[in-house]
Amino acid sequence: MKKSLLILGIAAAGLFSSCDENLSDLNTDPKNPVEVEPEVLFTYGQYNLVNQMVNIDYNNNLDRFWANYLTQTTYIQESSYDAANRDVGGSLWDNIYTETLYELKEAKDIIKSREVSAALVPQRDNQLAMISVMEVYAYQYLVDNFGSIPFTEALDINNVTPVYDEGEYVYGAIIDSLDVAIASLDESAMGFSASSDILYGGDIAAWKKFANSIKLKIGMRLADSNPTEASTLVSEAVAAGVFESNADNAVYQFSSSQPYTNPIYDYFEVDSRASDFVVTQFFIDMLEDVNDPRMDVYFDDNIATGYVGGQYGASGNAYASLTHIDPALVEATFPGTILDYSFVAFSLAEAVERGFISGSAAEYYEAGVRASFEAWGLTGAEATLYLAQPSVNYLTAAGDYKQKIGMQKYIALYNQGHEAWTEARRLDYPELLTAVSNGVANPKRLIFPTNEPLINTTNYSSASSALGGDNTTSAIFWDMN
């Protein structure tokens, strides 16, 4: 009897065990694994960073308005410098923290948690360095938008009230992180695979140039606020090797298939919002004043009277009768650029003028113009004719080096709105516009997400006070002018 009960018990245990296993299988979604491979997380983090930088949807990104390249037709709040209307700061904040930085952090944590053989240590170190470079890019983007941001306590899902760190502190921390990453990159070893790395296909030599070019960018941001530090960073970056041609550009080639199409295509064509945007007369005048042939690749020839732009920040800009952006930029596959040689060359020209490095400012300036022409499909001959004009030639163009370099850098950054707005804030060239509708001056920063005063009240108040108020008139620490 006891033996029969024991056998029955064992049978029952086996039955329930089998049921548990079957139930477990039924409750497991094979399309949503518990642990995602770090390669996938790295790709996702990269993609979302590029997508944020390229995005033209004014629910997520205001840079092409605030850089005064474009203005709105029907809804003019954002081109009137109202960032609270759609809580654009909140969208940007979420996109970078949760869709980029958190994904990169998870990838890094998984890689660090796994033991590898001695032979694979260089590959692991390269992967960690590549992640760090992307993190540095993302954190600098956040600081350059907001000023103070959560950093030391960021990305902890159990802490919804992280402290804000001042922008200058964050810059110091990411510089240290970038230096470690640059030193760790080993060209003799692999990193992430070609299919996982959407920017450089796993090319570690290219990542070194990218990292050093970011270091150059950080250094030049500090040129006015901390010229000693800036000089050190710039000279180190140049000595280690920055971009040398457009072949080095950090570019993602968008796909013709959803969901990896260019976000401008998504917003203009899929969401049918193209009629919300027109080119500004401000930018058209700037290019016409110097007979710039890039007009024909920047703008659409959609009206018979040449190029006619909208009045920035004004109501009543009529889409049908004003100039639009060129249709090529709206194609699903149009590439997204987050750093290019033109930007680097203009930065080197300025670095020469400031005495940070040796060389010819005029030659770097010319290289910046030529790189922009080449990237937009124009010829070397066209660039030569353009540069020969007294209004463009470095030796004869109007103004000091900040004006000369600032103007040409701005023109070249047409499809990189954040960098254009940021460099204009730093150099004060060109002088960006006051909105016609309300008389508000071009912002010096983006305001914090609108839910931060409610959720993270104490830390928000402290950060706002340190900035001089959570206002668009409060300058980022490196903006000394």
matplotlib code that plots the C-alpha trace (Angstrom):
import matplotlib.pyplot as plt

x = [0.0, 2.7, 4.7, 1.6, 1.1, 4.8, 4.5, 1.4, 3.1, 6.1, 3.7, 1.8, 4.9, 6.1, 2.7, 2.7, 6.4, 5.5, 2.6, 4.8, 7.3, 4.6, 3.0, 6.5, 6.9, 3.5, 4.3, 7.6, 7.6, 10.4, 10.3, 11.0, 14.0, 14.8, 18.3, 19.1, 22.6, 24.8, 25.3, 21.6, 21.5, 24.5, 22.9, 19.7, 21.4, 23.4, 20.3, 18.2, 21.0, 21.2, 17.5, 17.2, 19.9, 18.2, 14.6, 12.7, 9.4, 8.9, 7.5, 11.0, 13.5, 13.6, 17.1, 16.4, 14.0, 16.3, 19.1, 16.8, 17.1, 13.4, 10.2, 6.7, 3.6, 0.5, 1.7, 4.3, 4.9, 8.3, 9.6, 8.5, 10.9, 8.1, 9.6, 7.0, 4.1, 4.8, 7.3, 10.0, 12.6, 10.7, 10.8, 14.4, 15.3, 13.4, 14.8, 18.4, 18.2, 15.9, 16.3, 20.1, 22.0, 20.1, 20.5, 24.2, 24.5, 22.7, 25.1, 28.1, 26.8, 26.2, 29.7, 31.3, 29.4, 30.7, 34.0, 36.1, 39.4, 42.6, 42.4, 39.1, 39.9, 41.0, 37.7, 35.8, 37.8, 37.1, 33.4, 33.4, 35.3, 32.9, 30.0, 31.8, 32.3, 28.6, 27.8, 30.1, 28.4, 25.0, 25.9, 27.5, 24.3, 22.2, 24.5, 24.6, 20.8, 19.9, 23.0, 22.7, 21.6, 21.3, 24.7, 26.1, 22.7, 21.3, 19.9, 19.0, 15.4, 14.9, 15.7, 13.1, 14.6, 18.3, 20.4, 21.4, 25.1, 26.3, 27.3, 31.0, 31.3, 29.7, 32.1, 35.0, 33.7, 33.0, 36.4, 38.0, 35.7, 36.7, 40.4, 40.1, 38.1, 40.6, 43.5, 41.6, 40.8, 43.0, 43.1, 44.6, 41.5, 37.8, 35.1, 31.4, 30.7, 30.2, 26.4, 26.1, 28.0, 25.8, 28.3, 31.6, 31.0, 33.3, 36.3, 38.3, 40.7, 37.6, 36.4, 39.6, 39.3, 35.6, 36.6, 39.4, 37.1, 34.5, 37.4, 38.2, 34.5, 34.5, 37.7, 36.4, 33.2, 35.5, 37.5, 36.0, 35.2, 38.5, 41.0, 43.8, 41.8, 40.6, 44.1, 45.2, 42.2, 42.5, 46.2, 45.9, 43.0, 44.9, 48.1, 46.1, 44.3, 41.0, 38.9, 40.9, 38.2, 34.6, 35.5, 35.8, 32.3, 30.0, 27.0, 24.1, 22.6, 18.9, 16.9, 14.0, 12.1, 10.3, 11.1, 14.6, 13.7, 15.0, 12.8, 12.4, 10.7, 8.6, 7.4, 7.0, 5.7, 4.3, 2.8, 2.1, 3.5, 5.7, 3.4, 4.3, 7.8, 9.4, 12.9, 13.6, 14.4, 17.2, 19.0, 18.2, 19.6, 22.7, 23.4, 22.4, 24.7, 27.7, 26.3, 26.4, 25.6, 24.6, 21.2, 20.3, 20.9, 19.5, 16.3, 13.5, 12.9, 9.2, 8.2, 8.8, 10.3, 13.5, 13.9, 11.5, 11.6, 9.4, 9.7, 11.1, 8.6, 5.8, 2.3, 1.0, 4.0, 2.2, 3.6, 2.5, 4.2, 7.4, 10.6, 10.7, 13.7, 15.1, 13.2, 16.4, 16.5, 13.0, 13.9, 13.6, 17.3, 18.8, 21.8, 22.0, 25.2, 26.2, 29.7, 31.7, 35.0, 33.7, 32.9, 36.3, 38.1, 36.4, 37.1, 40.8, 40.8, 39.5, 42.0, 44.8, 43.5, 43.3, 46.9, 45.8, 47.6, 49.9, 49.0, 47.1, 43.6, 42.9, 43.8, 41.6, 38.8, 39.1, 39.1, 35.9, 34.1, 35.4, 34.3, 30.8, 30.6, 31.8, 29.4, 26.4, 27.5, 29.0, 32.3, 35.8, 35.6, 32.4, 34.1, 37.1, 35.0, 33.1, 36.2, 37.7, 35.0, 36.3, 33.2, 34.1, 37.9, 39.4, 41.8, 39.2, 35.9, 34.3, 34.9, 37.2, 37.9, 34.9, 32.6, 34.4, 34.5, 31.2, 29.3, 30.8, 30.5, 26.8, 26.1, 27.8, 25.7, 22.4, 21.2, 22.9, 20.7, 21.8, 25.5, 24.5, 22.5, 25.1, 28.0, 26.1, 25.5, 29.2, 30.6, 27.8, 27.9, 25.6, 23.5, 20.3, 16.9, 14.3, 10.9, 8.6, 5.5, 6.5, 9.9, 11.6, 15.3, 17.0, 17.3, 20.5, 19.2, 16.2, 14.1, 13.8, 11.0, 7.7, 7.2, 10.6, 9.3, 6.5, 8.4, 12.0, 11.1, 14.1, 16.8, 15.0, 14.8, 18.5, 19.6, 17.4, 18.7, 22.3, 21.5, 19.9, 16.4, 14.9, 14.6, 15.7, 17.7, 20.0, 23.3, 25.1, 28.4, 30.6, 28.6, 30.5, 29.3]
y = [0.0, 2.4, 1.3, 2.0, 5.4, 6.2, 5.2, 7.3, 10.2, 10.0, 9.7, 12.7, 14.7, 13.9, 15.0, 18.3, 18.8, 18.2, 20.6, 23.3, 22.9, 23.1, 26.2, 27.7, 27.2, 28.7, 31.8, 32.4, 34.8, 33.6, 37.0, 38.9, 37.2, 37.8, 38.8, 40.6, 40.2, 43.3, 43.5, 44.1, 46.7, 48.5, 48.7, 49.9, 52.6, 53.8, 53.9, 55.8, 58.4, 58.9, 59.0, 61.8, 63.9, 63.6, 63.8, 66.8, 66.2, 69.3, 67.1, 65.7, 68.1, 71.9, 72.4, 73.3, 75.9, 77.3, 77.3, 79.4, 77.2, 76.5, 78.0, 76.8, 77.6, 76.6, 75.9, 78.5, 77.8, 76.1, 78.6, 81.2, 79.6, 78.0, 74.7, 74.0, 73.8, 70.2, 69.4, 68.9, 68.8, 65.9, 64.0, 64.6, 63.7, 60.4, 59.5, 60.0, 58.6, 55.6, 54.8, 55.4, 55.7, 53.0, 50.5, 51.3, 50.8, 47.5, 46.3, 47.4, 45.7, 42.4, 42.5, 43.2, 40.4, 37.7, 36.0, 35.7, 34.1, 36.1, 35.9, 37.7, 40.5, 42.9, 42.4, 43.0, 46.1, 47.4, 46.8, 48.7, 51.5, 51.8, 52.0, 54.7, 56.8, 56.7, 57.6, 60.6, 61.8, 61.4, 63.1, 66.1, 66.4, 66.5, 69.1, 71.3, 71.4, 71.7, 72.8, 70.7, 67.1, 63.9, 62.1, 60.5, 59.1, 58.7, 55.4, 53.9, 52.6, 52.5, 56.2, 58.5, 61.6, 61.7, 64.7, 67.0, 67.5, 70.8, 70.8, 71.6, 68.6, 66.3, 67.6, 66.7, 63.2, 62.4, 63.8, 61.3, 58.5, 59.4, 59.3, 55.8, 54.7, 56.1, 54.4, 51.1, 50.9, 48.3, 48.2, 44.7, 43.3, 43.1, 45.0, 44.8, 43.0, 44.8, 44.0, 45.3, 48.6, 50.8, 53.7, 52.1, 48.4, 47.4, 49.3, 50.2, 52.6, 54.5, 54.5, 56.0, 58.9, 59.3, 59.4, 61.9, 64.1, 64.1, 65.1, 68.0, 69.0, 69.0, 71.0, 73.7, 74.0, 75.0, 77.5, 80.5, 79.1, 77.2, 77.9, 76.1, 72.9, 73.4, 73.8, 70.5, 68.6, 69.9, 69.3, 65.8, 65.0, 66.2, 64.4, 61.1, 61.5, 63.2, 63.0, 63.6, 63.4, 62.6, 59.0, 59.3, 60.8, 59.2, 58.4, 55.9, 54.8, 54.6, 51.8, 51.9, 49.6, 50.5, 51.0, 52.0, 54.8, 58.3, 60.1, 63.1, 60.8, 59.4, 62.8, 64.4, 61.5, 58.9, 61.4, 64.0, 66.9, 68.4, 71.5, 72.5, 73.6, 76.2, 77.5, 80.9, 84.0, 84.5, 81.5, 82.0, 85.6, 84.3, 81.9, 84.3, 87.0, 84.7, 83.1, 79.7, 76.8, 74.7, 76.4, 74.0, 71.0, 72.4, 73.9, 72.7, 74.5, 74.5, 78.0, 80.0, 83.1, 81.6, 81.0, 82.8, 82.0, 82.5, 85.1, 83.4, 82.9, 84.6, 83.5, 83.3, 81.7, 80.0, 76.6, 76.7, 80.0, 79.6, 77.5, 74.0, 71.8, 69.7, 66.5, 64.4, 65.1, 63.6, 60.3, 57.2, 56.3, 59.7, 59.2, 60.6, 62.3, 63.0, 64.2, 65.0, 66.2, 69.6, 70.3, 69.0, 71.1, 74.4, 73.5, 73.1, 76.5, 78.0, 76.1, 77.5, 81.1, 80.5, 79.2, 75.7, 74.0, 75.0, 75.1, 77.4, 78.5, 79.4, 75.9, 74.3, 76.7, 75.9, 72.2, 72.6, 74.3, 71.7, 68.8, 70.3, 70.7, 67.1, 65.7, 67.4, 66.2, 69.4, 69.5, 70.6, 73.2, 74.6, 74.9, 76.6, 79.3, 79.8, 80.2, 82.6, 85.2, 88.0, 87.6, 83.9, 83.8, 83.5, 86.4, 88.8, 87.8, 90.2, 90.0, 88.3, 84.6, 83.8, 85.5, 83.9, 80.4, 80.7, 81.7, 78.9, 76.3, 77.3, 77.0, 73.6, 72.3, 72.8, 69.2, 69.0, 71.4, 70.8, 71.5, 74.6, 76.0, 75.1, 76.6, 79.8, 80.1, 79.7, 81.8, 84.3, 84.0, 84.1, 86.2, 84.2, 85.8, 87.1, 85.5, 88.0, 86.7, 87.5, 89.3, 86.4, 86.2, 83.0, 80.6, 79.8, 76.5, 74.1, 74.1, 70.9, 68.4, 69.8, 66.9, 67.4, 70.1, 67.7, 64.5, 65.6, 68.9, 69.4, 68.5, 70.4, 73.5, 73.3, 72.8, 75.6, 78.0, 77.2, 77.9, 81.2, 79.8, 77.1, 79.6, 79.7, 82.8, 80.9, 80.2, 76.9, 77.1, 77.3, 80.1, 83.2, 85.7]
z = [0.0, 1.0, -2.1, -4.3, -2.7, -3.3, -7.0, -7.3, -5.7, -8.0, -11.0, -9.8, -9.2, -12.7, -14.1, -12.3, -13.2, -16.8, -16.5, -14.9, -17.7, -20.4, -18.6, -18.4, -22.1, -22.8, -20.7, -22.4, -25.4, -27.7, -29.5, -26.2, -24.5, -20.9, -21.8, -25.0, -26.4, -26.0, -29.8, -30.2, -27.4, -28.9, -32.3, -30.8, -28.8, -31.8, -34.0, -31.6, -31.1, -34.9, -35.2, -32.5, -34.2, -37.6, -36.5, -37.8, -35.9, -33.7, -31.0, -30.5, -31.9, -32.5, -33.7, -37.4, -36.2, -33.5, -36.0, -38.1, -41.2, -41.2, -39.9, -39.4, -41.4, -39.4, -35.9, -35.0, -31.3, -31.7, -34.2, -31.7, -29.2, -27.1, -25.9, -23.3, -25.7, -26.7, -23.9, -26.5, -23.7, -22.2, -25.5, -26.1, -22.5, -22.8, -26.2, -25.1, -21.5, -22.1, -25.8, -26.1, -22.8, -21.0, -23.9, -24.0, -20.2, -20.4, -23.1, -21.1, -17.9, -19.8, -21.3, -18.0, -16.3, -18.7, -18.2, -21.3, -22.1, -22.3, -26.1, -26.1, -23.6, -26.4, -28.2, -25.0, -24.3, -27.8, -27.3, -24.0, -25.5, -28.5, -26.0, -24.0, -27.1, -27.9, -24.2, -24.4, -27.5, -25.9, -22.6, -24.4, -26.4, -23.2, -21.6, -24.7, -24.7, -21.0, -19.1, -15.9, -16.2, -14.2, -14.6, -11.5, -10.5, -14.0, -15.4, -12.1, -12.7, -8.9, -8.5, -10.1, -8.4, -9.5, -8.6, -11.4, -12.1, -13.4, -17.1, -16.4, -14.1, -16.7, -19.3, -17.1, -16.4, -20.1, -21.1, -18.6, -20.0, -23.6, -22.8, -21.3, -24.4, -26.8, -24.9, -24.9, -28.6, -30.2, -33.9, -33.9, -32.3, -33.2, -31.5, -32.3, -35.5, -38.8, -38.7, -35.1, -35.7, -37.9, -38.1, -38.9, -39.5, -36.7, -38.0, -34.9, -36.7, -37.8, -34.2, -33.0, -35.4, -34.4, -30.7, -31.3, -33.4, -30.5, -28.2, -30.6, -30.6, -26.8, -26.6, -28.9, -26.9, -24.0, -26.0, -24.3, -20.8, -20.3, -23.0, -21.2, -21.0, -24.5, -25.9, -24.2, -25.5, -29.0, -29.4, -28.0, -30.3, -33.4, -32.4, -32.0, -35.3, -36.2, -39.3, -42.5, -45.2, -45.8, -45.8, -42.0, -41.4, -38.8, -41.0, -40.9, -44.1, -43.5, -45.2, -47.6, -45.3, -42.1, -39.3, -40.4, -42.8, -42.4, -39.8, -42.1, -44.6, -41.8, -40.7, -44.1, -46.1, -43.8, -41.4, -44.2, -42.3, -45.0, -45.3, -41.8, -42.9, -45.1, -45.5, -43.9, -45.9, -43.4, -44.7, -48.3, -48.1, -46.5, -49.4, -52.1, -50.7, -51.5, -54.6, -52.9, -55.2, -52.3, -52.6, -55.4, -53.2, -50.0, -51.4, -53.6, -56.9, -56.2, -57.1, -60.4, -58.8, -57.5, -53.8, -51.5, -47.8, -44.8, -42.1, -39.1, -36.3, -38.0, -38.6, -42.2, -43.9, -46.9, -47.7, -51.4, -52.2, -50.3, -50.7, -49.4, -48.4, -51.3, -52.0, -51.7, -47.9, -47.6, -49.3, -47.0, -47.5, -47.2, -44.8, -41.3, -40.3, -36.7, -37.2, -40.4, -41.7, -42.7, -39.0, -38.0, -40.6, -39.5, -35.9, -36.8, -38.5, -35.3, -33.2, -35.3, -34.8, -31.1, -30.9, -29.8, -32.8, -35.6, -39.2, -41.6, -40.6, -44.3, -45.5, -42.9, -43.7, -47.4, -46.6, -44.6, -47.5, -50.0, -47.8, -47.6, -51.4, -51.9, -49.3, -51.1, -54.5, -55.9, -57.8, -56.8, -59.6, -58.1, -54.7, -56.3, -57.9, -54.7, -52.6, -55.1, -54.3, -52.0, -49.9, -49.2, -49.5, -46.0, -46.5, -47.8, -46.3, -43.8, -40.1, -37.7, -37.6, -35.5, -38.1, -41.2, -39.8, -38.0, -41.1, -43.3, -40.6, -40.2, -43.9, -44.0, -41.0, -42.8, -42.1, -38.6, -36.8, -33.3, -34.1, -36.1, -33.3, -30.7, -32.7, -33.4, -29.6, -28.9, -31.7, -32.0, -35.8, -37.5, -35.2, -34.9, -35.1, -32.7, -33.3, -35.1, -33.4, -29.8, -29.8, -28.0, -28.6, -29.9, -27.0, -25.1, -23.9, -23.9, -20.8, -18.6, -19.1, -17.8, -15.4, -13.6, -11.2, -10.2, -9.8, -9.0, -7.3, -5.0, -7.5, -10.3, -8.2, -7.2, -10.9, -12.1, -9.5, -10.4, -14.1, -13.2, -13.8, -16.0, -18.9, -22.5, -21.6, -19.1, -20.8, -20.9, -18.9, -22.1, -23.6, -22.4, -24.9]

ax = plt.figure().add_subplot(projection="3d")
ax.plot(x, y, z, "-o")
ax.set_aspect("equal")
plt.show()
